Amino acid sequence: MTGYILSRVLRATLTMLVTVTLVFLFIRLSGDPAAALVPPDAPQEVIDQYARLMGLDQPLWQQYLGYVGGLLQGNFGFSIHTGIAVEDTFLGRLPFTLHLGITALALAVFIGIPIGALAAIRRGTALDRFVMGFSVFAFAMPNFLFGLVMILVAALAFSTFLGGENANVIWPALTLGLAAMGSFARFTRSSVLETINAPYMRAAEARGVPFGRRLVRHAAPNAAIPLVTLIGLSLGALVAGSVVTEQVFAWPGVGQLLVRSVATRDLAQVQFLVLVVAFTMVMANLIVDMLYLVIDPRIRAK
Amino acid sequence: MSEPQRAESAPRAPLLSIEDLTVALPVDGDRPEAVSGISFAIAPGETLCLVGESGSGKSVVGQAVLGMLPHALPVTAGCIRFAGAEMPPQRDRAFGTIRSAQIAMIFQDAGASLNPVRTIGGQLAEILAVHGMSKTDRGPRVLEVLRDVALREPERIARSYPHQLSGGQAQRAVIAAALLLKPDLLIADEPTTALDVTTQAEILALITRLKVEHELAVLFVTHDFGVVAEIADRVAVMQEGVLVEAGTAEDVLQAPQHPYTRKLIAAVNPTPRTLGQHGDTPILDATDVNLIYRSGFLGNRKALHAVKDVSLEIAAGRTVAVVGESGSGKSSLARCLLRLEEIDSGSIRFKGQEISTLTGAPLRQLRQSIQVVLQDPFSALNPRQTILSAIAEGPIIHGMAPADARQKAAELIELVGLSAQSGGRYPQEFSGGQRQRICIARALALEPEVLIADEAVSALDVSIQAQILDLFADLQHRFGFAILFITHDLAVARAIADDILVMKSGEIVEHGSADRVFAAPAHPYTQALLAAAPGLDQFQQGSAA
C-alpha cells in the first residue's frame, strides 16, 4: 500500500515538473513576448528595454532556472498590464469559478448518476430509452450553443438576462455540467448493469437480502469504482468548459480571466493560469487514486 | 441390499417435493421447455444428487425451488412443496423469509458469489441482520459458523476480503453463509467444479459432515458421477429437461438403466488407452528448464519460480500428460515449450536441435511444427472470422497458396467431424465441442509434429470430452504427431496418456507410464491426488465386480 501511494505521488510530481517545463518552452516559442507588448512601430531600443525588464535577454537555461526557482518560492510573477501579482488577480476570480464549477459538478453527479442507475434498473423500458436519449443529447450539445439558446429564450420569453455576475449560478452551471451529466448517466447505467448481473448479486438474492438493500449495499459500492475515475477525468472537461461558459454568461471567473489574458498577451498571467489548470488536473487524478484505496480493498492489498 | 435404505426413507414425510414441474423456455430457445414434468422428493437429512450436463435444466430446478427464476423462464405446470406447504409463486416477496432461513443455496464459483468490496464478516452479518438478529448476537454467530466449516483463524477470515482467500477458503466461507440461519435444506449448484481435486475432496467431506451434524437435506446439482459416488443417498439424472433415471445411489451407480446415465458414469473411469506407437528418439525434449516470473517495481519486486528444473521428452506418436493442480506451473511449462515465454535457464530441443534461443525467421518456421489447442474454445476463435478462414490462415502465413490452403481447410473440417458446408460459418454458430474440433483442425492445418493441448477438454461436458479425446487419439494414430496433454483431471489423463508427469509447485514430482502411475503411485502427492479424485475407487471395485 505504501508502495502504491509513493508511486502515485511520485508520478504526480513528475507530471507537474514536465508541465512546468512545457509551459515555459511553449510560451517562449510562440514569438517574442516583448515585441508583442509594444506598438508595432516601436523602435528596437524600446523592445530591447522591455526584454531586459522581463529578463528575456538572458540565456534560456538561466530564464528557466529563475522561473522554476521563482515558482518554488511562491513568486509567480506580475501582470504586465496591471502590475498586480498574478496570483492575487487569480484569487479574486477564484470564488466565482469555484461556485460555478462545484454547482455544475453537483448537478452532473446528483442528476446524472441517479437517472443512469434508474435506467439500468428499469432496463428496456421507456424510461431507459428516454434517459439514454437525453444523455446523448446532453453529451453532444456544445455548451456555448446551449448557453446562448438558454440566454436567448429567457430574454425573449421572460425578459430576463441570465448572464452577469449577479445572475443565478444555476443557468451557467447547467450549461457547464450538461455534458458531464450525460456521460455520467450513460456510464452509471452500464456500470450498474454489469454489477447487478454479477454472481454475488444473485448469491445475495439467494441469501434473502431484499432488493433495495442489494442495490445500496452490494451493487452501489462496486458500480462506484469505475465512476470515481470518470468523475476525476471530467474535472478536466469542466475546467475547459468553464472558459467558454464564463465567456457566454459574462461570469467574472478564472476562465474569463484566461481568455482576456491570452488576448492581451499577458505572459505571466497566462503562464500562471495554465499551471493552475494543470495542477488541478494532477491533483484530481491523485485524489482519484487515493480514493481507490478507500473504496477498493483489492488495491489496498497491493 | 438397497432394500433397507428404501424402507428407511419411505415412511418419512419428504422435506421438499417437486411434483410435475415444468418450466418454459423463451420462444427462441433450442427446445420448448427448460424442465419438462419433473418429479422428485428429498427427505430430511438426505442428499439427492441431481445429475446432468450443461443445458440439462438441472440448475433451473435449483433456482425454481428458491423462487429465483427470471421472467423469461416461467413455471407453466406443477408445484413445489416444502415442509408440507406449497411454495409461493416465483419471485414472491414471501421468499425473503424462506431464503437462507429455511433453504440456503451455494454456487459454483464461490469467489464470485462474494461481494469483492466487502469483508466476509460483514457479508455474513448482513444475512443475520436482514433476518432480524440483534446486532450484538451477529458477531459471535458469524465466528461460530466460520469455525463450524473448519476455517482456521475465523477472526482473520471475518476481517478478510474475498480476494484474500483461496478457492477452498472462499467455498468454506460461502458454505458458512449458507449455514448461518440453520436451514433445513441446502441447494448446492456445482459447488466443487471450480476447485482443485484435493480441495474438492475436503469440501465434499465438509458437506457430508455438516449434513449429518445439522440434519441437513442436500440437493446437490452436479455433472460429475465421481462426486455422486462420494456423497449421494439418492440420484436423479436429467437430460434435456427430462428426468431419465432416478433411484438410490447404489442402484443407479451399479446398475444404471438409461444409456445416458451409463455414458456419464463411464466418463468418470475411462478405459485406459491402448499404447501409442513407440518412437525411439524423442521429437521434443527439455532439460532443466527454469522459468521465473518477475513483477513489481523498486521496493516491492516479486519473483515467482513457475517452472523449476523440469526435464521431459516426448517421442513421435506418443502422448504425455502433465497433471497438476492450479498454480502447479503446468501451463507455464506449456508456454515455455511453445516458445511463448523466454526461459531463464535450461534447454529445449526439437529433433535434437536447440530451440530455446531461436529468434526471427527460424523461430517462425519452428512454430509450424509445434501447435497448441487451448482450454476455452469460446475465446480461442475470432468471432469475426469464418472457421474456414481461421483454419486456412496458418498455412497461408507459412507460404501456401490461398486456394490450396482453403482446400486443405475444407478437408480438415470434414476430418474433425464437421460438415463440409460449415466452413463459411462463424464460431458462435457452433457448440463448445464443435468449436474445440475447429481449434484442433486449425492446429493440424500446419501439419505439426508436436501438439500441445492445454486443458483442451476441461471446459466441455463429460460426454463431449470423451468424443474430443477420441478425436485426438484418432488423429494422432493417423498423422503420428506427439501430444503433450496438460490437464488437472486424472480421468482425462487416464483416458489419453501413455506417460504421466505429475507437477507440483513448478517441479515434476513423479514421472512414469500411465499404467504404473495409476496402479502404483510412488510420490505422496500423486497418492494424495488419486485418493482425492472423487469416485475413482468405488468405480474400480464396481468395474472389477
Interface residues (C-beta under 8 A of the other chain):
Chain A: G3 L6 S7 A198 P199 Y200 R202 A203 A204 E205 A206 R207 G208 V209 P210 R213 R217 H218 P221 N222 I225 I295 D296 P297 R298 A301
Chain B: L66 M68 F95 G96 T97 I98 R99 S100 A101 A104 M105 F107 D109 A112 S113 L114 N115 P116 V117 R118 T119 E126 I127 V130 H131 Y161 H163 Q164 V174 A177 A178 G296 F297 L298 G299 N300
